[in-house]
Structures are given as structure tokens and as C-alpha cells.
Amino acid sequence: MLRGNISRKSEAGSASGKIHKVEIENVNYPGRATLVDRDKYEAMKRAYLKILPKRSPGLTPAEIQKRVLAHLPDKLFPNGAKAGWWTKAVQLDLEAKGAVAREKTRPLRLRKV
């Protein structure tokens, strides 16, 4: 993970052109941030917020992971590739930003704030 002050959006060169990055947080590690691919992050965030309910009982991480697949662009996530990692990364970022809340249940359930 990267530490310190990182610009919210940056560009880095690659063989195929420019890759746009966005900074994400992790509720488990306050004050730390990581730069990730902006297009994948935004696609997963849209899918995540689309399927996540605002009211209890929320969804389990396994339910979320299954449901987001139908809303992801195949170009970015061919056959759901890497969707599990991105689902968790977006979850932790949205929790850190206060957009998603954990319910005090077993198993863990999440909902929009």
C-alpha cells in the first residue's frame, strides 16, 4: 500500500497508452491509501451501489459478489475475472468513506448508508 499524500487522480504511462488511477482507502488501515485503475474501480463501484440495499438486512459479501457480476462490463472484467478482489477493495473503500455500513449480524451484512 502507498502512504502519505497521493493525488486523487493521476496518470501513468503504459504500453497501451495512459492508465488513469484513483486513490482508494481501507477502513481497516486509516490514513493509508492505494492507487488503482480508475475504470475498474468506477465500474465496480457503480455495480456495487446498484445492488446494495439501503435498508436492513443488507447483503452478505458472498451475495454481493454474485450479484455484481451481472452489472460489470465484460471488457473490464472478462468472465468475472478479478471481480472478487475488486468487490472487496470497493467495499473497504466505501466503508472508509462512510457510504457503506456493516450491520452487527452473523454472517456479516452490508448496506448503503
N, C-alpha and C positions, 0 to 999 in steps of 0.2 A: 504494500500500500504506500501511497505517497503521503507525505506530511507537509505541513506548512501552507503557505498561501499559494493557491493554484487558481489561475483564471477560470471562470465559469465555462467558457468555451474557448477552445484553441484548435489550431490546425497543425497537422504533422504530415510531412510528405510521405508518399508510398509509391510503389511501382505503378499502381493503377491510378494515381492522381492524389488528391487530398482526402484525408480522412478527418472527419470532424469529431471532436471529442467533447464530452461533457463530464463535469465533476459529480460524483455521487458520494453520499455519506453512508455510514453504517451505524445504526442505533447502538450496536454493541461496542463500538470504538469511537466515542465522541471526540471531535477535533481532528479526526483523520479523514482523508478523502482519497478517492481513486479516480483516475481518468479512464473513461470507457467510450466505446463507439456510440456517438450520439444517435445515429439512425436506429440501431438495435435497441438502445435504451428507450427512445421515444416510442417505438413500435410496441415494445413490451409494456411500457407504462400505460399506453392507450388501452391495450388488451386487458391489462390487469385491472384498471379502474372501471372498465366496461363491465366486467363480470363480477366484481366485488360488490356485495350488498352494503347498504348504509346502515341497515338495522340488524340486530341480533337475530339469529345465532351466528351470522358470519359464515365463512368457509374455512375448511382445513387447508393447509398447504398442498396436500395431495389433490384435493378438489380443485383448487386454484390452478395447479399445474396442468391438469387435464383440460379445464375449461378455456384457458388462454390459447391453447393450440389452435382452436377454430378461428381465432381472431388475429393470428400472426401472418404477415406476408411471407409466402414461400420463398421469395427472393432473398430475404434476410435470414430466415430460419427454415432451410430446406428439410422437409420431413420432420420438423420439430427439432432439428439439430441445435444443441446448446441451450434449448429453451429452459431446461431445469436450472442451470446456472443463472440465466438472466432473470427468471422468475424470482429467485431468492435475492439477487442483487437489487432488483427493483423493490421488493418487499422491504428490505432493510433500509433502503434509501427513503422510501415513502414513510416508513415508521420514524426515521430520524427527523424528517421534515414535518411530522405531525399530521400527515394526510391519511394514514392507516393506523388502526389501533388493534392491539391484541386483546382478546377477551379472556377473562380469567376462567377458562374451561380446560378440560382434558378430554379429548386432544385439543391442542391449540386451535383457535379460530380467529380469523382476521376479518375486519370490516372497515369501510370508509369512515372517516370522522366527519 
